[in-house]
């Protein structure tokens, strides 16, 4: 995957977080569609973390290959 593609995926995940925040009913956040929105937020955060780990591992791999 190219760096640009990973950045686009991160932007999409952030957009999904913003959308799901609008769906939460703050009076009852663990009932109905609010639960689904919370799950969507957590899933998007996990995706962002995984993509950042991927970018970091690619940087490390590049440094190791450059030293050889």
N, CA, C and O atoms as CSV, one atom per row, in Angstrom:
chain,resi,resn,atom,element,x,y,z
A,1,UNK,N,N,0.846,-1.185,0.000
A,1,UNK,CA,C,0.000,0.000,0.000
A,1,UNK,C,C,0.883,1.237,0.000
A,1,UNK,O,O,1.908,1.281,0.680
A,2,UNK,N,N,0.487,2.215,-0.749
A,2,UNK,CA,C,1.249,3.450,-0.764
A,2,UNK,C,C,0.844,4.331,0.409
A,2,UNK,O,O,-0.219,4.161,1.006
A,3,UNK,N,N,1.719,5.269,0.718
A,3,UNK,CA,C,1.480,6.157,1.849
A,3,UNK,C,C,0.218,6.994,1.625
A,3,UNK,O,O,-0.544,7.240,2.561
A,4,UNK,N,N,0.004,7.425,0.394
A,4,UNK,CA,C,-1.179,8.238,0.092
A,4,UNK,C,C,-2.470,7.463,0.333
A,4,UNK,O,O,-3.447,8.019,0.835
A,5,UNK,N,N,-2.476,6.198,-0.020
A,5,UNK,CA,C,-3.666,5.369,0.179
A,5,UNK,C,C,-3.960,5.205,1.665
A,5,UNK,O,O,-5.120,5.241,2.076
A,6,UNK,N,N,-2.920,5.025,2.469
A,6,UNK,CA,C,-3.103,4.882,3.914
A,6,UNK,C,C,-3.654,6.178,4.506
A,6,UNK,O,O,-4.514,6.146,5.386
A,7,UNK,N,N,-3.165,7.302,4.028
A,7,UNK,CA,C,-3.660,8.592,4.518
A,7,UNK,C,C,-5.125,8.776,4.152
A,7,UNK,O,O,-5.899,9.296,4.955
A,8,UNK,N,N,-5.513,8.362,2.963
A,8,UNK,CA,C,-6.926,8.444,2.553
A,8,UNK,C,C,-7.783,7.574,3.462
A,8,UNK,O,O,-8.874,7.982,3.859
A,9,UNK,N,N,-7.303,6.379,3.795
A,9,UNK,CA,C,-8.055,5.506,4.703
A,9,UNK,C,C,-8.198,6.125,6.088
A,9,UNK,O,O,-9.248,5.997,6.718
A,10,UNK,N,N,-7.161,6.790,6.564
A,10,UNK,CA,C,-7.233,7.455,7.864
A,10,UNK,C,C,-8.254,8.588,7.824
A,10,UNK,O,O,-9.016,8.768,8.774
A,11,UNK,N,N,-8.273,9.343,6.747
A,11,UNK,CA,C,-9.246,10.434,6.613
A,11,UNK,C,C,-10.668,9.880,6.578
A,11,UNK,O,O,-11.573,10.464,7.174
A,12,UNK,N,N,-10.871,8.773,5.895
A,12,UNK,CA,C,-12.203,8.145,5.862
A,12,UNK,C,C,-12.610,7.689,7.257
A,12,UNK,O,O,-13.765,7.854,7.648
A,13,UNK,N,N,-11.676,7.118,8.009
A,13,UNK,CA,C,-11.978,6.672,9.371
A,13,UNK,C,C,-12.345,7.860,10.260
A,13,UNK,O,O,-13.259,7.761,11.078
A,14,UNK,N,N,-11.644,8.970,10.105
A,14,UNK,CA,C,-11.968,10.170,10.882
A,14,UNK,C,C,-13.354,10.682,10.504
A,14,UNK,O,O,-14.114,11.112,11.371
A,15,UNK,N,N,-13.685,10.640,9.228
A,15,UNK,CA,C,-15.013,11.066,8.775
A,15,UNK,C,C,-16.094,10.165,9.363
A,15,UNK,O,O,-17.161,10.646,9.745
A,16,UNK,N,N,-15.827,8.858,9.439
A,16,UNK,CA,C,-16.795,7.945,10.045
A,16,UNK,C,C,-16.980,8.229,11.529
A,16,UNK,O,O,-18.090,8.126,12.052
A,17,UNK,N,N,-15.907,8.583,12.200
A,17,UNK,CA,C,-16.017,8.953,13.618
A,17,UNK,C,C,-16.901,10.186,13.760
A,17,UNK,O,O,-17.788,10.228,14.613
A,18,UNK,N,N,-16.655,11.187,12.923
A,18,UNK,CA,C,-17.459,12.415,12.989
A,18,UNK,C,C,-18.932,12.130,12.718
A,18,UNK,O,O,-19.806,12.688,13.382
A,19,UNK,N,N,-19.209,11.269,11.751
A,19,UNK,CA,C,-20.597,10.921,11.441
A,19,UNK,C,C,-21.257,10.175,12.605
A,19,UNK,O,O,-22.395,10.468,12.970
A,20,UNK,N,N,-20.539,9.217,13.179
A,20,UNK,CA,C,-21.110,8.427,14.264
A,20,UNK,C,C,-21.321,9.246,15.527
A,20,UNK,O,O,-22.226,8.950,16.308
A,21,UNK,N,N,-20.510,10.261,15.739
A,21,UNK,CA,C,-20.710,11.134,16.901
A,21,UNK,C,C,-22.056,11.843,16.792
A,21,UNK,O,O,-22.709,12.096,17.804
A,22,UNK,N,N,-22.474,12.162,15.572
A,22,UNK,CA,C,-23.756,12.847,15.397
A,22,UNK,C,C,-24.941,11.912,15.655
A,22,UNK,O,O,-26.053,12.383,15.897
A,23,UNK,N,N,-24.719,10.606,15.607
A,23,UNK,CA,C,-25.815,9.655,15.801
A,23,UNK,C,C,-26.051,9.278,17.265
A,23,UNK,O,O,-27.051,8.636,17.586
A,24,UNK,N,N,-25.149,9.668,18.138
A,24,UNK,CA,C,-25.254,9.264,19.542
A,24,UNK,C,C,-26.324,10.093,20.243
A,24,UNK,O,O,-26.354,11.319,20.133
A,25,UNK,N,N,-27.188,9.410,20.956
A,25,UNK,CA,C,-28.148,10.059,21.836
A,25,UNK,C,C,-27.481,10.160,23.212
A,25,UNK,O,O,-27.311,9.155,23.902
A,26,UNK,N,N,-27.110,11.371,23.599
A,26,UNK,CA,C,-26.314,11.534,24.805
A,26,UNK,C,C,-27.111,11.320,26.095
A,26,UNK,O,O,-26.517,11.183,27.165
A,27,UNK,N,N,-28.427,11.288,26.012
A,27,UNK,CA,C,-29.241,10.984,27.192
A,27,UNK,C,C,-29.237,9.486,27.486
A,27,UNK,O,O,-29.252,9.086,28.650
A,28,UNK,N,N,-29.216,8.652,26.444
A,28,UNK,CA,C,-29.146,7.191,26.579
A,28,UNK,C,C,-28.102,6.655,25.593
A,28,UNK,O,O,-28.464,6.131,24.539
A,29,UNK,N,N,-26.813,6.780,25.925
A,29,UNK,CA,C,-25.792,6.416,24.942
A,29,UNK,C,C,-25.628,4.914,24.704
A,29,UNK,O,O,-24.977,4.514,23.739
A,30,UNK,N,N,-26.207,4.080,25.567
A,30,UNK,CA,C,-26.041,2.632,25.418
A,30,UNK,C,C,-27.338,1.941,25.016
A,30,UNK,O,O,-27.523,0.758,25.302
A,31,UNK,N,N,-28.232,2.662,24.360
A,31,UNK,CA,C,-29.497,2.091,23.916
A,31,UNK,C,C,-29.726,2.409,22.440
A,31,UNK,O,O,-29.425,3.508,21.975
A,32,UNK,N,N,-30.256,1.444,21.725
A,32,UNK,CA,C,-30.666,1.638,20.335
A,32,UNK,C,C,-29.515,1.922,19.399
A,32,UNK,O,O,-28.469,1.275,19.454
A,33,UNK,N,N,-29.729,2.911,18.531
A,33,UNK,CA,C,-28.729,3.251,17.517
A,33,UNK,C,C,-27.471,3.867,18.117
A,33,UNK,O,O,-26.420,3.877,17.476
A,34,UNK,N,N,-27.568,4.379,19.336
A,34,UNK,CA,C,-26.390,4.956,19.975
A,34,UNK,C,C,-25.330,3.894,20.221
A,34,UNK,O,O,-24.136,4.172,20.113
A,35,UNK,N,N,-25.750,2.695,20.547
A,35,UNK,CA,C,-24.798,1.598,20.749
A,35,UNK,C,C,-24.065,1.280,19.449
A,35,UNK,O,O,-22.854,1.062,19.453
A,36,UNK,N,N,-24.786,1.254,18.356
A,36,UNK,CA,C,-24.174,0.982,17.062
A,36,UNK,C,C,-23.191,2.095,16.700
A,36,UNK,O,O,-22.117,1.829,16.159
A,37,UNK,N,N,-23.559,3.334,16.999
A,37,UNK,CA,C,-22.663,4.454,16.726
A,37,UNK,C,C,-21.395,4.361,17.569
A,37,UNK,O,O,-20.305,4.648,17.074
A,38,UNK,N,N,-21.521,3.968,18.824
A,38,UNK,CA,C,-20.344,3.809,19.680
A,38,UNK,C,C,-19.433,2.700,19.163
A,38,UNK,O,O,-18.210,2.838,19.177
A,39,UNK,N,N,-20.026,1.609,18.713
A,39,UNK,CA,C,-19.234,0.519,18.136
A,39,UNK,C,C,-18.511,1.005,16.876
A,39,UNK,O,O,-17.354,0.652,16.649
A,40,UNK,N,N,-19.178,1.800,16.074
A,40,UNK,CA,C,-18.557,2.357,14.874
A,40,UNK,C,C,-17.386,3.277,15.200
A,40,UNK,O,O,-16.375,3.276,14.498
A,41,UNK,N,N,-17.527,4.059,16.260
A,41,UNK,CA,C,-16.434,4.946,16.679
A,41,UNK,C,C,-15.237,4.132,17.130
A,41,UNK,O,O,-14.104,4.423,16.746
A,42,UNK,N,N,-15.482,3.109,17.946
A,42,UNK,CA,C,-14.381,2.272,18.431
A,42,UNK,C,C,-13.710,1.537,17.271
A,42,UNK,O,O,-12.485,1.421,17.234
A,43,UNK,N,N,-14.499,1.048,16.340
A,43,UNK,CA,C,-13.929,0.344,15.181
A,43,UNK,C,C,-13.077,1.287,14.326
A,43,UNK,O,O,-12.015,0.894,13.844
A,44,UNK,N,N,-13.530,2.510,14.140
A,44,UNK,CA,C,-12.756,3.476,13.374
A,44,UNK,C,C,-11.450,3.836,14.077
A,44,UNK,O,O,-10.413,3.990,13.432
A,45,UNK,N,N,-11.505,3.970,15.397
A,45,UNK,CA,C,-10.283,4.241,16.154
A,45,UNK,C,C,-9.297,3.086,16.040
A,45,UNK,O,O,-8.091,3.306,15.924
A,46,UNK,N,N,-9.800,1.863,16.074
A,46,UNK,CA,C,-8.930,0.693,15.898
A,46,UNK,C,C,-8.290,0.695,14.511
A,46,UNK,O,O,-7.109,0.379,14.367
A,47,UNK,N,N,-9.069,1.050,13.499
A,47,UNK,CA,C,-8.534,1.101,12.139
A,47,UNK,C,C,-7.430,2.151,12.028
A,47,UNK,O,O,-6.410,1.911,11.381
A,48,UNK,N,N,-7.626,3.304,12.651
A,48,UNK,CA,C,-6.606,4.349,12.617
A,48,UNK,C,C,-5.335,3.878,13.297
A,48,UNK,O,O,-4.238,4.090,12.781
A,49,UNK,N,N,-5.474,3.239,14.450
A,49,UNK,CA,C,-4.301,2.741,15.172
A,49,UNK,C,C,-3.549,1.707,14.334
A,49,UNK,O,O,-2.321,1.753,14.251
A,50,UNK,N,N,-4.270,0.784,13.717
A,50,UNK,CA,C,-3.625,-0.225,12.876
A,50,UNK,C,C,-2.909,0.404,11.677
A,50,UNK,O,O,-1.814,-0.028,11.315
A,51,UNK,N,N,-3.505,1.397,11.073
A,51,UNK,CA,C,-2.864,2.055,9.937
A,51,UNK,C,C,-1.618,2.824,10.366
A,51,UNK,O,O,-0.630,2.858,9.633
A,52,UNK,N,N,-1.656,3.439,11.540
A,52,UNK,CA,C,-0.469,4.138,12.039
A,52,UNK,C,C,0.647,3.153,12.374
A,52,UNK,O,O,1.821,3.439,12.136
A,53,UNK,N,N,0.290,2.005,12.922
A,53,UNK,CA,C,1.292,0.962,13.175
A,53,UNK,C,C,1.892,0.493,11.856
A,53,UNK,O,O,3.100,0.273,11.768
A,54,UNK,N,N,1.067,0.341,10.840
A,54,UNK,CA,C,1.553,-0.077,9.526
A,54,UNK,C,C,2.535,0.940,8.954
A,54,UNK,O,O,3.585,0.565,8.432
A,55,UNK,N,N,2.197,2.232,9.050
A,55,UNK,CA,C,3.105,3.254,8.545
A,55,UNK,C,C,4.429,3.245,9.297
A,55,UNK,O,O,5.490,3.392,8.692
A,56,UNK,N,N,4.370,3.072,10.610
A,56,UNK,CA,C,5.585,3.023,11.420
A,56,UNK,C,C,6.441,1.823,11.047
A,56,UNK,O,O,7.664,1.936,10.954
A,57,UNK,N,N,5.812,0.682,10.833
A,57,UNK,CA,C,6.581,-0.510,10.470
A,57,UNK,C,C,7.234,-0.349,9.104
A,57,UNK,O,O,8.344,-0.837,8.892
A,58,UNK,N,N,6.563,0.327,8.175
A,58,UNK,CA,C,7.153,0.574,6.866
A,58,UNK,C,C,8.367,1.497,6.980
A,58,UNK,O,O,9.361,1.299,6.281
A,59,UNK,N,N,8.295,2.502,7.852
A,59,UNK,CA,C,9.439,3.387,8.059
A,59,UNK,C,C,10.617,2.623,8.645
A,59,UNK,O,O,11.759,2.817,8.227
A,60,UNK,N,N,10.342,1.764,9.603
A,60,UNK,CA,C,11.404,0.950,10.212
A,60,UNK,C,C,12.016,0.020,9.179
A,60,UNK,O,O,13.237,-0.113,9.110
A,61,UNK,N,N,11.186,-0.620,8.382
A,61,UNK,CA,C,11.665,-1.529,7.350
A,61,UNK,C,C,12.543,-0.793,6.332
A,61,UNK,O,O,13.556,-1.329,5.882
A,62,UNK,N,N,12.155,0.435,5.971
A,62,UNK,CA,C,12.940,1.215,5.028
A,62,UNK,C,C,14.315,1.552,5.612
A,62,UNK,O,O,15.321,1.472,4.907
A,63,UNK,N,N,14.367,1.933,6.912
A,63,UNK,CA,C,15.646,2.245,7.549
A,63,UNK,C,C,16.540,1.023,7.618
A,63,UNK,O,O,17.750,1.127,7.417
A,64,UNK,N,N,15.960,-0.137,7.901
A,64,UNK,CA,C,16.751,-1.371,7.975
A,64,UNK,C,C,17.311,-1.718,6.597
A,64,UNK,O,O,18.474,-2.104,6.475
A,65,UNK,N,N,16.488,-1.581,5.566
A,65,UNK,CA,C,16.935,-1.893,4.204
A,65,UNK,C,C,17.986,-0.903,3.703
A,65,UNK,O,O,18.856,-1.277,2.916
A,66,UNK,N,N,17.918,0.343,4.143
A,66,UNK,CA,C,18.896,1.346,3.732
A,66,UNK,C,C,20.257,1.098,4.379
A,66,UNK,O,O,21.286,1.432,3.792
A,67,UNK,N,N,20.279,0.521,5.573
A,67,UNK,CA,C,21.543,0.257,6.281
A,67,UNK,C,C,22.268,-0.962,5.721
A,67,UNK,O,O,23.471,-1.109,5.937
A,68,UNK,N,N,21.574,-1.828,5.017
A,68,UNK,CA,C,22.221,-3.054,4.485
A,68,UNK,C,C,23.031,-2.791,3.268
A,68,UNK,O,O,23.629,-3.712,2.712
